[in-house]
Amino acid sequence: MKQTLITLKNNNCMQVVVSDFGARLCSIIFPTCHGPKEMLMRYQDESQFFSDPFYVGAICGRVANRIDKGHFRYDGQTYQYSQNEGEHCLHGGEQSIDKRFWRIAEQSHSSVALTLRSEDGDNGFAGNVNIQVTYRLSEDNKLEVEISANTDKTTPLNLTNHAYFNLAEHSALDLGLCIDAESVLEKDAGNIPTGKLLKVDESKLAASKFDFHEPKSLQQAGDLDHYFVFHKAPQGMRLVAQLVSKNNGVRLSVFSDQNGLQCYMGGFLSAPFSPYSGVCLELHNYPDALNHEQFDCILVQPEQQYKNTIILSFTELD
């Protein structure tokens, strides 16, 4: 197997590398005050992506995050999806779109569009789904990740990018994080949402450790693998999170049109990485939304288009 690596550049010496395997975000080089530095946790040998168990930089779906027991019932029919994390379906199931070659549809010096067709019945999911991911690098050091899809049958769609950020730190624990979230999803021992929302600023609850209204060191946060619900319902793009490296003088500002993000601190990473080598900010709709009526519906009809837009803005600290 041989993958194609596409390099995007702007006139500020910022550089982004994308792979056609899993439509992965492989590298982001940002010109800091200390010189060009890598912003992502990454493999030193790109061939390691082929055996990657950590979804490093990949597009995940058709449904990112977890589906309880890989099970869903709709319109009198029961769907059983691939169960690849114990009894649950994680990031679309076994050998999903993160493990496939995508087609390079368009390419320029600063953008690339990749497409993939997921066939009806793929890992148990209904409908032929056409997915497109476009990466665009701007002259003001913003990377836009636009994910879109359509289907010929009613089917759930909830995709995301799974990059691990470290902003050139040796550990994500050295980063500061701010999230514009009002609540966090309670989860059970299997990392499945119970359906209950915990307000992040209620100090008497365990949720108090999830209050990131003010910047907080990830070292203080403890181990995170939780879904944060943003303050406002999606109304176009808005600033939802910031990640800061004081040592390297870098701020990452994250803009999104989704309901929330899964913050995963990489506690289960292993060789060639170390635990907490990078933090994921996975922007998508509610996890396990198929099994919780109170969560926003992630079913997409044939006449609809699915869309998830993420903007990663890199700046130097003042």
MARNU-877871 format. One record per residue (C-alpha): x, y, z; chain. Coordinates in Angstrom, 1 decimal. Example, Ala and Ser with C-alpha at 12.3 -4.5 7.8 and 13.67 -1.06 7.14 Angstrom:
+--------+--------+--------+-------+
!      u !      v !      w ! kette !
+--------+--------+--------+-------+
!   12.3 !   -4.5 !    7.8 !     A !
!   13.7 !   -1.1 !    7.1 !     A !
+--------+--------+--------+-------+
//
This chain:
+--------+--------+--------+-------+
!      u !      v !      w ! kette !
+--------+--------+--------+-------+
!    0.0 !    0.0 !    0.0 !     A !
!    1.2 !    3.5 !   -0.8 !     A !
!   -0.5 !    6.7 !    0.3 !     A !
!   -0.3 !   10.1 !   -1.3 !     A !
!    0.7 !   13.0 !    0.9 !     A !
!   -0.5 !   16.5 !   -0.1 !     A !
!    1.2 !   19.6 !    1.2 !     A !
!   -0.6 !   22.8 !    1.6 !     A !
!    1.3 !   26.1 !    2.1 !     A !
!    0.7 !   29.8 !    2.6 !     A !
!    3.0 !   32.8 !    2.3 !     A !
!    3.7 !   32.8 !    6.1 !     A !
!    5.7 !   29.6 !    6.0 !     A !
!    2.7 !   27.6 !    7.5 !     A !
!    2.4 !   24.1 !    6.1 !     A !
!   -0.2 !   21.4 !    6.4 !     A !
!    0.2 !   17.8 !    5.2 !     A !
!   -2.9 !   15.7 !    4.4 !     A !
!   -3.0 !   12.0 !    3.4 !     A !
!   -5.4 !   10.3 !    1.1 !     A !
!   -5.5 !    7.3 !    3.6 !     A !
!   -8.3 !    8.1 !    6.0 !     A !
!   -8.3 !   11.8 !    4.7 !     A !
!   -5.9 !   12.3 !    7.6 !     A !
!   -4.5 !   15.5 !    8.9 !     A !
!   -0.9 !   14.4 !    9.3 !     A !
!    1.1 !   17.5 !   10.1 !     A !
!    0.6 !   21.2 !   10.9 !     A !
!    3.8 !   23.3 !   10.9 !     A !
!    3.3 !   26.8 !   12.4 !     A !
!    5.9 !   29.5 !   12.4 !     A !
!    6.2 !   30.4 !   16.1 !     A !
!    8.5 !   33.0 !   17.6 !     A !
!   11.0 !   30.1 !   18.2 !     A !
!   10.8 !   29.0 !   14.6 !     A !
!    8.6 !   26.5 !   12.7 !     A !
!    7.1 !   23.9 !   15.0 !     A !
!    4.9 !   20.9 !   14.7 !     A !
!    1.4 !   21.4 !   16.2 !     A !
!    0.2 !   17.8 !   16.1 !     A !
!    1.1 !   14.5 !   17.7 !     A !
!    2.2 !   12.5 !   14.6 !     A !
!    3.9 !    9.4 !   13.4 !     A !
!    7.5 !    9.9 !   12.3 !     A !
!    7.0 !    7.2 !    9.6 !     A !
!    3.8 !    7.8 !    7.6 !     A !
!    3.5 !    4.1 !    6.8 !     A !
!    2.5 !    3.6 !   10.5 !     A !
!   -0.9 !    5.1 !    9.7 !     A !
!   -1.8 !    1.7 !    8.1 !     A !
!   -1.7 !    0.0 !   11.4 !     A !
!   -2.8 !    3.0 !   13.5 !     A !
!   -5.2 !    2.0 !   16.3 !     A !
!   -5.6 !    5.6 !   17.6 !     A !
!   -7.3 !    7.3 !   14.7 !     A !
!   -4.4 !    9.8 !   14.5 !     A !
!   -5.6 !   12.8 !   12.4 !     A !
!   -8.3 !   10.7 !   10.7 !     A !
!  -11.8 !   11.5 !    9.5 !     A !
!  -14.0 !    9.3 !   11.7 !     A !
!  -17.5 !    8.0 !   10.8 !     A !
!  -20.0 !    7.4 !    9.5 !     A !
!  -20.9 !    8.0 !   13.2 !     A !
!  -18.1 !    9.3 !   15.3 !     A !
!  -17.8 !    8.4 !   19.0 !     A !
!  -19.9 !    5.5 !   20.4 !     A !
!  -23.2 !    3.9 !   19.7 !     A !
!  -24.5 !    1.8 !   22.6 !     A !
!  -24.2 !   -1.9 !   21.8 !     A !
!  -23.9 !   -0.9 !   18.1 !     A !
!  -27.7 !   -1.0 !   18.1 !     A !
!  -30.4 !    1.3 !   16.7 !     A !
!  -34.1 !    0.8 !   15.9 !     A !
!  -35.8 !    3.1 !   13.4 !     A !
!  -39.1 !    2.9 !   11.5 !     A !
!  -39.8 !   -0.6 !   12.6 !     A !
!  -36.4 !   -1.9 !   11.6 !     A !
!  -33.5 !   -2.9 !   13.8 !     A !
!  -29.9 !   -2.0 !   12.7 !     A !
!  -26.9 !   -3.7 !   14.1 !     A !
!  -23.6 !   -1.9 !   13.5 !     A !
!  -20.1 !   -3.2 !   13.7 !     A !
!  -19.1 !   -3.7 !   17.4 !     A !
!  -15.4 !   -2.8 !   17.6 !     A !
!  -15.0 !   -1.5 !   21.2 !     A !
!  -16.3 !   -4.4 !   23.3 !     A !
!  -20.1 !   -4.5 !   22.6 !     A !
!  -20.2 !   -0.9 !   21.3 !     A !
!  -19.6 !    0.7 !   17.9 !     A !
!  -16.8 !    3.2 !   18.0 !     A !
!  -16.1 !    5.7 !   15.2 !     A !
!  -18.1 !    3.9 !   12.5 !     A !
!  -17.0 !    0.3 !   13.3 !     A !
!  -14.2 !   -2.0 !   12.2 !     A !
!  -12.1 !   -1.0 !    9.2 !     A !
!  -14.2 !    2.1 !    8.6 !     A !
!  -13.6 !    5.2 !    6.6 !     A !
!  -10.4 !    6.1 !    8.6 !     A !
!   -8.8 !    2.9 !    7.2 !     A !
!   -9.6 !    3.5 !    3.5 !     A !
!   -8.1 !    5.4 !    0.6 !     A !
!  -10.0 !    8.5 !   -0.4 !     A !
!  -10.0 !   10.0 !   -3.9 !     A !
!   -8.3 !   13.3 !   -4.4 !     A !
!  -11.0 !   15.3 !   -6.2 !     A !
!   -9.4 !   18.8 !   -6.3 !     A !
!   -6.1 !   20.2 !   -5.3 !     A !
!   -4.3 !   23.6 !   -5.2 !     A !
!   -1.3 !   25.0 !   -3.3 !     A !
!   -3.5 !   25.8 !   -0.4 !     A !
!   -6.4 !   23.4 !   -0.5 !     A !
!   -7.4 !   19.8 !   -1.2 !     A !
!  -10.7 !   18.0 !   -1.5 !     A !
!  -11.0 !   14.3 !   -0.9 !     A !
!  -14.0 !   12.1 !   -1.5 !     A !
!  -15.2 !    8.6 !   -0.5 !     A !
!  -18.2 !    6.5 !   -1.3 !     A !
!  -19.5 !    4.3 !    1.6 !     A !
!  -21.8 !    1.6 !    0.2 !     A !
!  -25.2 !    0.6 !    1.4 !     A !
!  -24.8 !   -1.8 !    4.3 !     A !
!  -21.2 !   -0.6 !    5.2 !     A !
!  -20.6 !   -1.9 !    8.8 !     A !
!  -24.4 !   -2.2 !    9.0 !     A !
!  -25.3 !    1.4 !    8.0 !     A !
!  -28.0 !    2.0 !    5.5 !     A !
!  -27.7 !    4.0 !    2.3 !     A !
!  -25.0 !    4.8 !   -0.3 !     A !
!  -23.2 !    7.8 !    1.3 !     A !
!  -20.9 !   10.2 !   -0.6 !     A !
!  -18.5 !   12.0 !    1.7 !     A !
!  -16.3 !   15.0 !    0.9 !     A !
!  -13.6 !   16.5 !    3.1 !     A !
!  -12.0 !   19.8 !    2.1 !     A !
!   -8.9 !   21.2 !    3.8 !     A !
!   -8.2 !   24.9 !    3.1 !     A !
!   -5.3 !   26.9 !    4.5 !     A !
!   -5.7 !   30.7 !    4.5 !     A !
!   -3.1 !   33.5 !    4.5 !     A !
!   -4.1 !   34.4 !    8.1 !     A !
!   -3.0 !   30.9 !    9.3 !     A !
!   -6.5 !   29.4 !    9.6 !     A !
!   -7.1 !   25.8 !    8.5 !     A !
!  -10.7 !   25.1 !    7.6 !     A !
!  -11.9 !   21.5 !    7.6 !     A !
!  -15.2 !   21.2 !    5.8 !     A !
!  -16.9 !   17.8 !    6.0 !     A !
!  -20.1 !   17.2 !    3.9 !     A !
!  -22.1 !   14.2 !    2.9 !     A !
!  -25.3 !   13.0 !    1.2 !     A !
!  -27.2 !    9.7 !    1.2 !     A !
!  -29.8 !    7.9 !   -0.9 !     A !
!  -31.5 !    6.4 !    2.2 !     A !
!  -32.3 !    7.7 !    5.7 !     A !
!  -29.1 !    7.1 !    7.7 !     A !
!  -27.2 !    8.5 !   10.7 !     A !
!  -24.2 !   10.8 !   10.0 !     A !
!  -22.0 !   12.4 !   12.6 !     A !
!  -18.4 !   12.7 !   11.3 !     A !
!  -15.4 !   14.4 !   12.8 !     A !
!  -11.6 !   14.9 !   12.5 !     A !
!   -9.5 !   13.1 !   15.2 !     A !
!   -6.3 !   15.1 !   15.2 !     A !
!   -4.2 !   15.1 !   18.4 !     A !
!   -2.9 !   18.6 !   19.3 !     A !
!    0.2 !   19.3 !   21.4 !     A !
!    1.3 !   22.7 !   20.1 !     A !
!    4.9 !   21.5 !   20.1 !     A !
!    4.8 !   20.5 !   23.7 !     A !
!    6.1 !   17.1 !   24.8 !     A !
!    2.9 !   16.4 !   26.7 !     A !
!   -0.7 !   17.8 !   26.3 !     A !
!   -0.6 !   18.2 !   30.1 !     A !
!    1.5 !   21.3 !   29.6 !     A !
!   -1.3 !   23.0 !   27.6 !     A !
!   -4.0 !   25.3 !   28.8 !     A !
!   -7.6 !   24.8 !   27.6 !     A !
!  -10.7 !   26.9 !   27.5 !     A !
!  -14.1 !   25.5 !   26.4 !     A !
!  -17.3 !   27.6 !   26.0 !     A !
!  -19.5 !   24.8 !   27.4 !     A !
!  -22.4 !   24.9 !   29.8 !     A !
!  -22.6 !   21.2 !   30.5 !     A !
!  -20.9 !   17.8 !   30.1 !     A !
!  -22.6 !   14.5 !   29.3 !     A !
!  -22.6 !   12.0 !   32.2 !     A !
!  -21.4 !    8.6 !   31.0 !     A !
!  -21.3 !    5.1 !   32.3 !     A !
!  -18.4 !    2.7 !   32.8 !     A !
!  -18.5 !    1.9 !   29.1 !     A !
!  -18.2 !    5.6 !   28.1 !     A !
!  -21.8 !    5.6 !   26.9 !     A !
!  -23.9 !    8.7 !   27.8 !     A !
!  -26.5 !    8.1 !   30.4 !     A !
!  -28.6 !   11.0 !   28.9 !     A !
!  -28.0 !   13.3 !   31.8 !     A !
!  -26.4 !   16.7 !   31.4 !     A !
!  -24.2 !   17.9 !   34.3 !     A !
!  -23.7 !   21.7 !   34.6 !     A !
!  -20.0 !   22.3 !   34.5 !     A !
!  -20.1 !   25.2 !   37.1 !     A !
!  -22.1 !   23.4 !   39.8 !     A !
!  -19.2 !   23.0 !   42.3 !     A !
!  -21.0 !   20.3 !   44.4 !     A !
!  -21.1 !   18.0 !   41.5 !     A !
!  -18.3 !   15.9 !   40.1 !     A !
!  -18.8 !   18.0 !   37.0 !     A !
!  -17.0 !   21.0 !   38.6 !     A !
!  -13.7 !   19.7 !   37.3 !     A !
!  -15.1 !   20.2 !   33.8 !     A !
!  -15.4 !   24.0 !   34.2 !     A !
!  -13.2 !   25.4 !   31.4 !     A !
!  -14.8 !   28.8 !   31.2 !     A !
!  -11.5 !   30.2 !   32.3 !     A !
!   -8.3 !   28.7 !   30.9 !     A !
!   -7.2 !   25.7 !   32.9 !     A !
!   -4.1 !   23.5 !   32.7 !     A !
!   -4.9 !   20.0 !   31.5 !     A !
!   -2.6 !   18.9 !   34.3 !     A !
!   -5.3 !   20.1 !   36.7 !     A !
!   -8.1 !   18.5 !   34.8 !     A !
!   -7.3 !   14.9 !   35.4 !     A !
!   -8.0 !   12.3 !   32.7 !     A !
!  -10.6 !   13.5 !   30.2 !     A !
!  -12.6 !   11.6 !   27.6 !     A !
!  -15.9 !   13.5 !   27.8 !     A !
!  -18.4 !   15.3 !   25.6 !     A !
!  -18.8 !   19.0 !   26.3 !     A !
!  -22.1 !   20.7 !   25.2 !     A !
!  -21.6 !   24.3 !   24.1 !     A !
!  -23.6 !   27.2 !   25.6 !     A !
!  -25.6 !   28.0 !   22.5 !     A !
!  -27.4 !   26.0 !   19.9 !     A !
!  -25.6 !   26.0 !   16.6 !     A !
!  -26.1 !   29.2 !   14.7 !     A !
!  -23.2 !   29.3 !   12.3 !     A !
!  -19.6 !   29.4 !   13.1 !     A !
!  -18.5 !   30.6 !   16.6 !     A !
!  -15.5 !   30.4 !   18.9 !     A !
!  -15.9 !   27.3 !   21.0 !     A !
!  -12.5 !   26.4 !   22.4 !     A !
!   -8.9 !   27.7 !   22.8 !     A !
!   -5.8 !   25.7 !   23.4 !     A !
!   -2.6 !   27.5 !   24.6 !     A !
!    1.1 !   26.7 !   24.8 !     A !
!    2.8 !   29.3 !   26.9 !     A !
!    6.2 !   27.7 !   26.5 !     A !
!    6.0 !   28.0 !   22.7 !     A !
!    3.9 !   31.1 !   22.5 !     A !
!    1.0 !   29.6 !   20.5 !     A !
!   -2.7 !   29.8 !   20.7 !     A !
!   -5.1 !   27.6 !   18.8 !     A !
!   -8.6 !   29.0 !   18.5 !     A !
!  -11.3 !   26.5 !   17.4 !     A !
!  -14.5 !   27.6 !   15.6 !     A !
!  -17.4 !   25.2 !   15.0 !     A !
!  -21.1 !   24.9 !   13.9 !     A !
!  -21.7 !   21.8 !   16.0 !     A !
!  -23.4 !   21.2 !   19.4 !     A !
!  -20.3 !   20.2 !   21.3 !     A !
!  -16.9 !   18.5 !   21.3 !     A !
!  -15.4 !   15.3 !   22.7 !     A !
!  -12.2 !   16.2 !   24.7 !     A !
!   -9.9 !   13.2 !   24.8 !     A !
!   -6.6 !   13.7 !   26.5 !     A !
!   -5.0 !   10.6 !   25.0 !     A !
!   -4.8 !    8.7 !   28.3 !     A !
!   -4.9 !    5.3 !   26.5 !     A !
!   -2.1 !    6.1 !   24.0 !     A !
!    0.7 !    3.6 !   23.9 !     A !
!    3.9 !    3.0 !   21.8 !     A !
!    5.2 !    4.7 !   19.8 !     A !
!    3.4 !    7.4 !   21.7 !     A !
!    3.1 !    8.0 !   25.4 !     A !
!   -0.2 !    8.7 !   27.4 !     A !
!   -1.2 !   12.3 !   27.1 !     A !
!    1.1 !   13.0 !   24.1 !     A !
!   -1.8 !   15.0 !   22.5 !     A !
!   -5.3 !   16.2 !   23.1 !     A !
!   -8.3 !   15.6 !   20.7 !     A !
!  -11.0 !   18.2 !   20.3 !     A !
!  -13.5 !   16.1 !   18.3 !     A !
!  -16.2 !   18.4 !   17.0 !     A !
!  -19.5 !   16.6 !   16.3 !     A !
!  -23.1 !   16.2 !   17.4 !     A !
!  -24.1 !   14.3 !   20.6 !     A !
!  -22.6 !   10.9 !   21.0 !     A !
!  -25.0 !    7.9 !   21.0 !     A !
!  -27.7 !   10.4 !   19.8 !     A !
!  -29.5 !    7.5 !   18.1 !     A !
!  -30.5 !    6.1 !   21.5 !     A !
!  -31.4 !    9.3 !   23.3 !     A !
!  -34.5 !   11.1 !   22.1 !     A !
!  -33.6 !   14.3 !   23.9 !     A !
!  -30.4 !   14.7 !   21.9 !     A !
!  -30.5 !   16.4 !   18.5 !     A !
!  -31.3 !   14.0 !   15.7 !     A !
!  -28.4 !   12.9 !   13.6 !     A !
!  -30.5 !   11.1 !   10.9 !     A !
!  -30.0 !   12.5 !    7.5 !     A !
!  -32.6 !   12.2 !    4.8 !     A !
!  -31.9 !   11.8 !    1.0 !     A !
!  -33.0 !   15.3 !    0.3 !     A !
!  -30.6 !   16.8 !    3.0 !     A !
!  -26.9 !   17.5 !    3.1 !     A !
!  -24.8 !   16.7 !    6.1 !     A !
!  -22.2 !   19.4 !    7.0 !     A !
!  -19.7 !   19.9 !    9.7 !     A !
!  -17.2 !   22.9 !    9.4 !     A !
!  -14.2 !   23.3 !   11.7 !     A !
!  -11.8 !   26.2 !   11.7 !     A !
!   -8.4 !   25.9 !   13.4 !     A !
!   -6.9 !   29.4 !   13.8 !     A !
!   -3.2 !   29.5 !   14.9 !     A !
!   -1.8 !   32.7 !   16.4 !     A !
!    1.2 !   33.8 !   18.5 !     A !
!    0.5 !   34.8 !   22.1 !     A !
!    0.7 !   38.5 !   22.8 !     A !
+--------+--------+--------+-------+
//
